[in-house]
Amino acid sequence: MSEPDVSKVLRLFKEEVKVINVGLEYFYKELRKQGVNAAHVIWQPKPELEKDLEDILKKIL
């Protein structure tokens, strides 16, 4: 069995870090304070609804 090629992994440590942050804006702001190139995506999980309310909303929408 041959040795794994780690050159691609090592190259990552020489490149600028780029982050896509999903959810917590605080984390994004802290990254930016440190000079990290980051983009922030505003996202939150779908709220849990009671089944009857969910059915009504599906009919309306």
C-alpha positions in Angstrom: 0.0 0.0 0.0 1.4 3.4 -0.9 1.7 6.5 1.3 -1.3 8.9 1.1 -0.6 12.2 -0.8 -0.9 14.9 1.9 0.3 17.7 -0.3 -3.3 18.9 -1.0 -4.0 19.0 2.8 -0.8 20.9 3.5 -1.7 23.4 0.8 -4.9 24.3 2.7 -2.7 25.7 5.6 -1.0 28.1 3.2 -4.2 29.5 1.7 -6.5 32.2 3.1 -9.3 30.9 5.3 -12.8 31.5 3.8 -15.9 30.8 5.8 -19.6 30.6 5.1 -21.4 31.0 8.4 -24.9 29.7 8.7 -27.0 30.8 11.6 -25.2 32.4 14.5 -24.4 36.0 13.6 -22.2 36.3 16.7 -19.8 33.7 15.3 -19.6 35.6 12.0 -18.9 38.9 13.7 -16.1 37.3 15.8 -14.5 35.9 12.6 -14.6 39.3 10.9 -13.0 40.9 14.0 -10.1 38.5 13.4 -9.8 39.4 9.7 -11.3 36.2 8.4 -12.9 36.4 5.0 -16.5 35.3 5.9 -20.0 35.5 4.5 -23.1 35.3 6.7 -26.3 33.4 5.8 -29.3 34.3 7.9 -31.0 31.0 8.6 -33.1 29.4 11.3 -34.8 26.1 11.5 -38.5 25.8 10.5 -40.6 26.3 13.7 -42.5 23.3 14.9 -46.2 23.7 14.5 -49.1 21.7 15.8 -50.3 19.4 13.1 -53.7 21.1 12.6 -52.1 24.5 12.3 -49.6 23.2 9.8 -52.4 21.7 7.7 -54.3 25.0 7.7 -51.2 26.9 6.6 -50.5 24.4 3.8 -54.0 25.0 2.4 -53.6 28.8 2.6 -50.2 28.8 1.0 
